[in-house]
Amino acid sequence: MRKLLAGLLVFTFGPQLVNATTLVAFRNSKSVVLAADSKILPFKSSAQPATQSKISRCGKYFVAVAGITRMTAANARFNLGEILAGSCKTQQTPVQAMNAIAKRMEADYAKILAALTLVEPSYIRALAAAEEKDIAENIILVGSAKGIPFILTYNLVPYLEAGNVLIRSSGSNRNNRLKTDVIEYAYGGVFKDVRLLVDNHVKDVPTGNLVRAAHFLVDYQISKTPEASGYPIEIVEITAKGRVSFTYCDPRCSPKKIT
């Protein structure tokens, strides 16, 4: 039934892309790491998934978003690339950058949800009422400011109240903390496997190296949901001094080879 509804949505609106993204961020006093898978899923079930980088530069920082990539419905338009390009400036503080992205994204997200609810009310209401929010927007912004690595998060989550689709929004610079270390972490995406692994079996995660840890978790999620998340894995690390390094991993990339 869900596939049928998805097909109807594409028939109404044309090809639309959605991120079934796995995002992971780790931070300690020396550096911050952001990792993401690269699979993009179309609403149309018969269409082939695409591959796309999900980590973007935002002025002096880096950002990744799980959720809708681009969509047009009625007179509403949502385009993640345009939102980031218009929101990110070189001289912004981390909070200014996140606020600019969140403000623009929330406005466009509200419009696209209203348009979708008008045309396909039962489908969007079902998504809003579901426990796992397939069309939620999860933003993770990372970087180093004044010598301190940081992670900022912002979430836009649809929910159903009295038959109406509404939006909950929340931002934070206080992230989850590993029980066994001073490392902070954050997640994005609709999958539970990564969260359950860290919460219940953190000793299995190679947290002695943040890049390896991030790769390990995204790779783990891909193994659990290969139909919705996939390679290559993209990882960016920013040190406290602002040095940036990238790592790209296909399925043959061993975590032991990641420095």
N, C-alpha and C positions, 0 to 999 in steps of 0.2 A: 504493500500500500504506500509505503514511504517513497519507493522508487517511482511509483505512478504519479504521486504528488509532485515529486521533483521534476518529472518530465513535463507536467502541466505548467510548472513555473517557468521552465525554459521556453515552452511554446508561447507563453504570454509575453516574455520579456526578451527573448533572444539569448544568445550565448552569454552566460554570466560565470565568473570565476570566484571560487571561494577557497580560502586557505584552511585546510585541515591541519593546521600547523602544530609542530612541537617546538616550543621555545624553552630554553633553560638558561639561567644566569646564575653565576657564582661570584662572590666578592669576598676578599679579605683586605688586609691593610696594604698589600703590595700590588694587587691588580684586580681587575674585574673581567669576567669572561661572559660572552653571549654566544649561544649556539642555536642553530635552527636546522630543521630538515628543509628539503627543497621541492616537495611535491605540492602542486596546485590542483585542486579538484573542481571540475565543472559541475553545476547542478545536474546537467543532463547525464544520466547514468551510462548511456551508450558512448559518450565521448571519451577520448583518451585523456588521462591526466597529463598535465604539463609540468615542466621543471622550471623553477624561477628562484633567484636569490631573494631571500626574505629579510636580510639584514641591510639596512640603508644608512648612509652617513647623514647625520642631522647636525649641521654646523660643525662644532668641535667634537660631537658625540656620535653615538650609534644607536639606532632604534630598530626594533622588529615588532611586527604586529601579527597577531593571529586573528582570523576572522574573514570578513568579506574583503576581497581584493578590488574588484570593480563590479558595478551593477548599475543599470539604468532601468527605472520602472516609472511609467507615466511621465511626469515632468521632473522627477527626482533623479539625481545622478550621484553615485558614490564612486570615487576613484582614489585609491590609497596613494598612488604615486603623486597625484596632484595635491592631495592634502599635505603630504610631507614636504613637497617642494615649496608650497606656499607658506608653511608654518616654520620651517627651520631656518635660523639665521646664525651667522658666525659668532656674533657677540652675545648671544643669549647665555644666561646662567642655566644650569640644569632644570630648575623649577620653571623658569620662563619658557624653555623649550618644551617641556612636557605640557605646561598649561596651554601653549599655543596649539600644539598638536591635538590635545584633548578637546579644546573648545571648538576647533574647526571640525574634528571628527564627530563629536557629539551632535553638532548641528546637522551635518550631512547624514549621519546615521539615523537620527530621528526622522528626517525627511524620507529616507529610503524605506524605513520600517512602516511609516504611515502610508506610503504608496503601495507597498507590498500587502499591507493589511486591507487596504481598500479593494485591491484586485483579487487577492487570494486569502481571504480572512481566515478560513479554517486551517490552512497550512501554516500560516504565520502564528496563529494562536496556539497551534499544537507545538511549534518550536519554542514559543515563549513559555509554555507550561511545562516543557520537558525538564527533567533533572539536569541533563547535560545540554548546555546551550550551544547548539551548532552554529548559530549566527552571532554569538557574542564577539566583542572586540576586546582583545587583551593587548595592551601596549607595554613594552619593556624598553626603557631608555637607560643606556649605560655610558660610562666615561670616567674621566678624572677631572676634578675641579679643585683648584688650590692644593694639589698634591694628594687628594683623597679620592680613591675609587668609589663610585656610587652606583646604585641600582634604583631607578624610579619606576613605579608601575602605575597603570591606570586601566580600569576595566569598565566597559559598557556592556551591561547584561540585560536582555529583554526579559520581562516577566508579565504574567497575566494577572490582572486585578479587575474583578467585576466585569469580565469579558473584554476588557481593554488591554492592548499591548502597551506597556510602559517600559521605561528604561531606568535601571539603577546604575549610577556612576560612582566610582570610588578610586581614589589615588593614594599612593603610599610611598614613603621612603624608608619605612620600617618593614623589612622583609623577614621571612622565616629564618630561623637560626638552627644550624645543625646541633643536635644534642651533644655531640662529642667534640666540638671544635668552635672556633670563633668565626667560622665561615657563615655568611648569609647567602640565601638563595631565593630565586623566584621562578615561577613557571608561567607559561602561556599556552593556550590550546585547550582542546576539549577532552583530552585523554587523562585517565586516572592512573595508569600504570606507573608512570614516572613518580608521581606523588606518593603512591603506596610503597614503592621501592625505597625511596629516601626516608619516608616516615617510619617504615618497619624494618628495613634491612640496610641501614646506612653504611654498615661495615663492608658491604659488597661494592660500594662506590669508591673509586680511587681518589679520595678527596685530598691526598697529598699533592696532587697536581690539578689545578682547576681546569685546565684545558682538557686533560684526560677525563676528568670527572664529567664535564659537559658533553664531550663526545660519547662517553659511556652511556649517559642517560638518553640522549637522542637516539643512539644506535639501539638501545634497549627498547625504546618506544616503537621504532621502526619494525623491530622483530615481532612486537606484539600486534601492531596494526599496519602491516605492509600495504594493505589496500588503500590506506588513507594518509600515510606518511612515508617518505622515501628519500633516497640518496640523490645527490651528494649531501653530506653534512657540512655546513659552513660554520666556522668558529672565528670570532674576533676577540682578541685580548688587548686590553689597554692597561698599561702599567700606571703606577701612581705618578710617574714623571711624564705621562702622556705618550709613551712609545706604543705604537700600534702594530700588531702582527695578525696575519690571517692564516687559517688552516682550512683546507678543503679535503674531504675524505669521501671516496667512493666505497663500495662494499668491501674492497680488498684492503682498505686502510686499517692497519692494526693500531689500537690505542697505545701499545707499547712503543710505537715509532713516533708518537706525538711528543714533542719536547715541551 
